[in-house]
Amino acid sequence: MATTTSGTSLPGKPDPMKRKEIYRYTAPWVVYGMNWSFKPDKRFRLAIGSFIEDYCNKVQIVQLNEETGNFSHTATFDHPYPTTKIMWIPDMVGQLPDLVATSGDYLRLWRINGSDVRQECMLNNSKNSEFCAPLTSFDWNETDPNILGASSIDTTCTIWGLEVST
């Protein structure tokens, strides 16, 4: 649903000819996390994670059609447990692969190619066990997208170096 709002022209106030749009997308499940894409050609694209009280959760990629004001989902993929965080690769110029990272039990990188989604890698911060402590958050280095840092409930912070190439 799109709602248009406009204001009056007052000094120091926004131009009334520039409209603010309010868009609504209703996901098929409770939303737990989301993140906007950085790609210049996909500026109104979101990755949205589910909160389903089960092992199998979902991540959905949705794109806003600026002409109609409607979101449509372009891809959906399964994700173990709810995502504690979702982030697109910081790519302001559109030259890097289309990657989204998710955290939960592990840090996972997913390659997005239209409706096709493929897991690129799964990073585990525990070298001593087959089990891992859940990751609470992570962040992508905007200066060097080959670097990601993640925090875990076991009080560790892990920095990963990746090979990000097209």
C-alpha positions as CSV (number, residue, x, y, z in Angstrom):
1,M,0.0,0.0,0.0
2,A,1.4,3.4,-0.9
3,T,0.4,6.6,0.9
4,T,1.5,10.0,-0.3
5,T,2.0,12.9,2.0
6,S,3.0,16.5,1.2
7,G,3.4,19.6,3.3
8,T,3.2,23.4,2.9
9,S,6.1,25.5,1.7
10,L,7.7,27.3,4.7
11,P,11.2,28.7,5.0
12,G,13.6,25.9,6.0
13,K,11.0,23.2,5.3
14,P,11.0,20.5,2.6
15,D,9.7,21.4,-0.9
16,P,6.0,20.5,-1.1
17,M,6.6,19.2,-4.7
18,K,8.8,16.5,-3.3
19,R,6.5,13.8,-1.9
20,K,7.2,11.5,0.8
21,E,6.0,8.0,0.1
22,I,5.1,5.4,2.7
23,Y,5.2,1.9,1.4
24,R,4.0,-1.2,3.1
25,Y,5.0,-4.9,2.6
26,T,3.4,-7.6,4.6
27,A,5.6,-10.7,5.0
28,P,4.1,-14.1,5.2
29,W,5.6,-14.6,8.7
30,V,6.8,-12.5,11.7
31,V,9.7,-10.3,10.6
32,Y,12.8,-10.5,12.8
33,G,15.5,-8.7,10.8
34,M,15.9,-6.7,7.6
35,N,18.5,-4.7,5.7
36,W,18.5,-2.4,2.6
37,S,20.7,-3.2,-0.4
38,F,23.6,-1.0,-1.2
39,K,23.6,-1.6,-5.0
40,P,22.8,1.6,-6.9
41,D,20.6,-0.3,-9.4
42,K,18.7,-2.0,-6.6
43,R,18.3,0.9,-4.1
44,F,14.8,-0.2,-2.9
45,R,15.6,-3.8,-2.3
46,L,15.3,-5.5,1.1
47,A,16.4,-8.8,2.7
48,I,13.9,-9.8,5.3
49,G,14.3,-12.6,7.9
50,S,11.6,-14.5,9.6
51,F,10.9,-15.4,13.2
52,I,9.4,-18.8,13.1
53,E,9.6,-20.8,16.3
54,D,11.2,-23.7,14.5
55,Y,14.5,-24.7,13.1
56,C,13.5,-23.8,9.5
57,N,13.2,-20.1,9.0
58,K,13.2,-18.0,5.8
59,V,14.9,-15.0,4.2
60,Q,13.0,-13.2,1.6
61,I,14.4,-10.7,-1.0
62,V,11.8,-8.0,-1.9
63,Q,12.1,-5.2,-4.4
64,L,10.0,-2.0,-4.7
65,N,8.6,-1.2,-8.0
66,E,8.7,2.6,-8.0
67,E,6.1,3.0,-10.7
68,T,3.4,1.0,-8.9
69,G,4.5,1.6,-5.3
70,N,4.3,-2.2,-4.6
71,F,6.9,-4.6,-3.3
72,S,7.3,-8.0,-4.9
73,H,9.4,-10.8,-3.6
74,T,12.2,-11.9,-6.0
75,A,13.6,-14.8,-4.0
76,T,13.1,-16.8,-0.8
77,F,15.5,-19.2,0.8
78,D,15.6,-21.4,3.9
79,H,17.7,-20.3,6.8
80,P,18.4,-22.4,10.0
81,Y,17.0,-20.6,13.0
82,P,15.9,-16.9,12.9
83,T,18.6,-14.5,11.5
84,T,20.0,-12.4,14.3
85,K,21.2,-10.0,11.6
86,I,21.1,-9.5,7.9
87,M,23.4,-7.3,5.8
88,W,24.1,-6.8,2.1
89,I,27.7,-6.4,1.0
90,P,28.5,-2.6,1.1
91,D,28.8,-2.0,-2.6
92,M,28.1,1.7,-3.4
93,V,29.3,1.4,-7.1
94,G,27.8,-1.9,-8.1
95,Q,31.0,-3.8,-8.9
96,L,31.0,-6.5,-6.3
97,P,29.1,-9.8,-6.3
98,D,25.5,-9.6,-5.0
99,L,26.0,-11.0,-1.5
100,V,24.0,-11.0,1.6
101,A,25.3,-12.2,5.0
102,T,23.2,-13.6,7.8
103,S,24.0,-14.6,11.3
104,G,22.4,-17.1,13.7
105,D,24.1,-20.3,14.6
106,Y,26.8,-19.5,12.0
107,L,27.8,-16.6,9.8
108,R,26.6,-17.4,6.2
109,L,27.2,-15.7,2.9
110,W,24.6,-16.0,0.2
111,R,25.0,-15.1,-3.5
112,I,21.9,-13.6,-5.0
113,N,21.4,-14.0,-8.8
114,G,17.8,-13.0,-9.5
115,S,15.5,-15.6,-8.0
116,D,18.5,-18.0,-7.6
117,V,20.2,-18.0,-4.2
118,R,23.2,-20.1,-3.4
119,Q,25.1,-20.3,-0.1
120,E,28.7,-19.3,-0.7
121,C,30.1,-20.2,2.6
122,M,29.4,-20.9,6.3
123,L,31.8,-19.5,8.9
124,N,32.2,-21.0,12.3
125,N,34.1,-19.2,15.0
126,S,34.6,-22.3,17.2
127,K,37.6,-24.4,16.2
128,N,37.4,-26.7,19.2
129,S,34.0,-28.2,18.8
130,E,31.4,-29.2,16.2
131,F,29.0,-26.9,18.0
132,C,29.1,-23.2,18.0
133,A,27.8,-20.4,20.3
134,P,25.0,-18.4,18.5
135,L,26.2,-15.2,16.9
136,T,24.4,-12.1,18.2
137,S,25.5,-9.7,15.6
138,F,28.0,-8.8,12.9
139,D,29.1,-6.0,10.7
140,W,30.6,-5.7,7.3
141,N,33.6,-3.4,6.9
142,E,32.5,-0.6,4.5
143,T,36.1,0.4,3.6
144,D,37.2,-3.2,2.8
145,P,34.2,-5.5,2.0
146,N,36.6,-8.5,2.4
147,I,36.4,-8.1,6.2
148,L,33.5,-9.1,8.5
149,G,33.4,-9.0,12.2
150,A,31.0,-11.1,14.4
151,S,30.1,-11.2,18.0
152,S,28.9,-14.3,19.9
153,I,27.2,-15.1,23.2
154,D,30.4,-16.9,24.3
155,T,31.9,-13.4,24.7
156,T,34.1,-13.6,21.5
157,C,34.5,-11.3,18.6
158,T,35.8,-12.9,15.4
159,I,37.1,-11.0,12.4
160,W,37.0,-12.9,9.1
161,G,39.0,-12.1,6.0
162,L,37.2,-13.1,2.8
163,E,38.0,-13.3,-0.9
164,V,35.2,-11.2,-2.4
165,S,35.5,-11.2,-6.2
166,T,33.1,-10.9,-9.1
